[in-house]
């Protein structure tokens, strides 16, 4: 399954074109390599580019950037809104 950033790169025609579109030149390469987690804002922009649900992407990014107890709390809050919490793989 393609991640959201992979899909956005394909839609835009490459990493450089996506970086220009998002106005985040250096960060796209780092995000694509997994070295930098997607912010909720960036996840929403990527979802908009790909035609995916921007709100869902922001929530998923927010939940999976959280750490420790806060992450567990957020998962329990939002889990009922998603059929399968492994939906994170689609985005992150």
C-alpha positions as CSV (number, residue, x, y, z in Angstrom):
1,X,0.0,0.0,0.0
2,X,1.3,3.4,-0.9
3,X,1.7,5.9,1.9
4,X,0.0,9.3,1.6
5,X,3.3,11.0,0.8
6,X,4.2,8.4,-1.9
7,X,0.8,9.0,-3.4
8,X,1.2,12.8,-3.3
9,X,4.7,12.5,-4.9
10,X,3.1,10.5,-7.8
11,X,0.3,12.9,-8.2
12,X,2.6,15.9,-8.3
13,X,5.2,14.2,-10.6
14,X,8.1,14.0,-8.2
15,X,9.5,15.0,-4.8
16,X,10.7,18.3,-6.1
17,X,7.3,19.3,-7.5
18,X,5.6,18.2,-4.3
19,X,8.0,20.2,-2.2
20,X,7.3,23.3,-4.3
21,X,3.6,22.8,-4.1
22,X,3.8,22.5,-0.2
23,X,6.5,25.1,0.1
24,X,8.6,22.8,2.3
25,X,11.6,22.1,0.1
26,X,14.0,20.2,2.4
27,X,11.3,18.6,4.5
28,X,9.7,16.5,1.8
29,X,12.7,14.3,1.3
30,X,13.1,13.8,5.1
31,X,9.4,13.0,5.4
32,X,9.5,10.6,2.5
33,X,12.4,8.7,4.0
34,X,10.6,8.4,7.3
35,X,13.1,10.6,9.1
36,X,10.5,13.3,9.9
37,X,7.0,12.5,11.0
38,X,4.1,14.1,9.2
39,X,2.5,17.0,11.1
40,X,-1.3,17.1,11.1
41,X,-1.0,20.2,8.9
42,X,1.2,18.5,6.3
43,X,-0.9,15.3,6.4
44,X,-4.0,17.4,5.6
45,X,-2.2,19.1,2.7
46,X,-1.0,15.8,1.3
47,X,-4.5,14.4,1.6
48,X,-5.9,17.4,-0.3
49,X,-3.3,16.8,-3.1
50,X,-4.2,13.1,-3.4
51,X,-8.0,13.5,-3.0
52,X,-8.0,11.7,0.4
53,X,-9.8,12.9,3.5
54,X,-7.8,15.8,4.9
55,X,-9.5,15.7,8.3
56,X,-8.9,12.0,8.7
57,X,-5.3,12.4,7.7
58,X,-4.8,15.2,10.3
59,X,-6.3,13.1,13.1
60,X,-4.2,10.1,12.2
61,X,-1.0,12.2,12.1
62,X,-1.9,13.8,15.4
63,X,-2.5,10.4,17.1
64,X,0.6,8.8,15.8
65,X,2.9,11.7,16.6
66,X,1.8,11.6,20.2
67,X,3.9,9.7,22.7
68,X,3.2,7.5,25.8
69,X,0.0,7.9,27.7
70,X,-1.2,10.8,25.5
71,X,-1.0,8.5,22.4
72,X,-3.0,5.8,24.1
73,X,-5.6,8.3,25.2
74,X,-5.9,9.7,21.7
75,X,-6.2,6.2,20.2
76,X,-9.0,5.3,22.5
77,X,-10.8,8.6,21.7
78,X,-10.6,8.2,17.9
79,X,-10.5,4.4,17.5
80,X,-14.3,4.2,17.3
81,X,-14.3,6.6,14.3
82,X,-12.1,4.3,12.2
83,X,-12.9,0.7,11.3
84,X,-9.3,-0.3,11.8
85,X,-6.7,1.8,13.6
86,X,-4.0,0.3,11.3
87,X,-5.3,2.9,8.9
88,X,-2.1,4.8,10.0
89,X,-0.1,2.8,7.4
90,X,-2.1,4.5,4.7
91,X,-0.9,7.9,5.9
92,X,2.4,7.6,7.7
